[in-house]
Amino acid sequence: MLDSGRVHLIPDVVEISKDPKGHIGIAIGGGAPYCPNLYVVQVFDNGAIAKDGRIHAGDELLSVNGISVRGKEKSKVAKMIKEHTGTLKLSVNRLSFDDEAGQTLDITLKRLKHWWVERMDAKTADAFGLSRAILCNDILAQLMNKLDANQQLYTDLTRTADGFVHNQRKLSDTFALIANVFSEVATRESESNLNKYFNEVSACHRNFVKETGPLLAQLQLVANTFRTYTEKAIPDTKDTIKKYLDKKFEYLSFCLKIKEMDDEEAQMVEYGDYLPRIESGNMEYRIMLRSREKSRDGFIEMRKHVMIKIEMLDEKHVRELGLHLRCLIEALSVYHGRCATVIEEFHRNTAHLLSEYNLENTEGKRSAFQPQQHLVDFDEMNAPLISND
């Protein structure tokens, strides 16, 4: 094991069987005439090297089937690998370092720049000449739009359900006040039928209050369910998306850094010169390659996680939204049905009271307006109309 600061090179021998097309699934960089070392630039998905899992980007290639490749051109080494039939025996120096070695100041600033531009309007970013970090075929943007729409929907539903609860509680308090008023009126009424009638009115409104209790409980349950989506489920998913975006911007920062280093190397070659880092084995570039590979693996894993989370939340939304709305409608329907029953019972209990009271009232009025008969003295009737005197 060679120690160079926080970077370690671990010698290893790997036997690889090529695929039917004669490929092992790697891209090689470095080599003559500028770099003395050959190293793995990229490991392709589902290739023989990727399936083996021991060789990664940045690892140095020492020999192929016992033949040293140090100082050779990468095209000749690639041809040597392709023309060989059977199992390949590769000697490598596997690159090992702390993750912090790849987190340079340049990478940190690039990540901050991506976050900054992400929060900008597209026109503003274009005006400043800032490019956006965009991935091709990234369907997460569509899922984000759906998540924002669902959050707005549940915010409106929560506000509506809370309004139902507030209004129904106010209505229940009003029924209770009306019941108290009619109960007090009944205590002051001396007429028997009216006393019973006012007591029935008071009891009717108290039954309204009683029937409001189960409705309020159901409405509060639905409102809390909607609030859970708005305040917990969706924000938790958005926090996961922020972690995904951080991984995405980290990966894109490494991609941008490697592109800048490639452009720098190509520019120096055009001038007939080479960079000092290339002559010494291009270790900085290889660390960036390995860091990009690690970042890409973490990014892909996080993207799968966040997509599954969003899809599960969306499925729950589709499955449960109709159930909650149906529970809300059924609770209101049951409440109004029971209130109608209370009113019908009130009418049955008070119909005879009103009829008796109306009859008594009518008879009282009739006796009050009946004309009085004049009493006549029979002696006066027999008296002569004209006196003899």
Buried (B, 14 or more C-beta within 10 A) or exposed (E): EEEEEEBBBEEBEBEBEBEEEEBBBBEBBBBBEBBBBBBBBBBEEEBBBBEBEBBBBBBBBBBBBEEEBEEBBBEEBBEBBEEBEEEBBBBBBBBBBEEEBBBBEEBEEBBEBBBEBEEBEEEEBEEEEEEEBEEEEEEBEEBBEBBEEBBEBBBEBBBBBBEBBEEBBEBBEEBBEBBEBBBEBBEEBEEEBBBBBBBBBBBBBBBBBEBBEEBBEBBBBBBBBBBEBBBEBBEEBBEBBEEBBBBBBBBBBBBBBBEEBEEEBEEBBEEEEBBEBBEEBBBBBBBBBBBBBBBBEBBEEBBEEBBEBBEEBBEEBEEEBEEBBEBBEEBBEBBEEBBEEBEEBBEEBBEEBEEEBEEEEEEEEEEEEEEEEEEEEEEEEEEEEEEEE
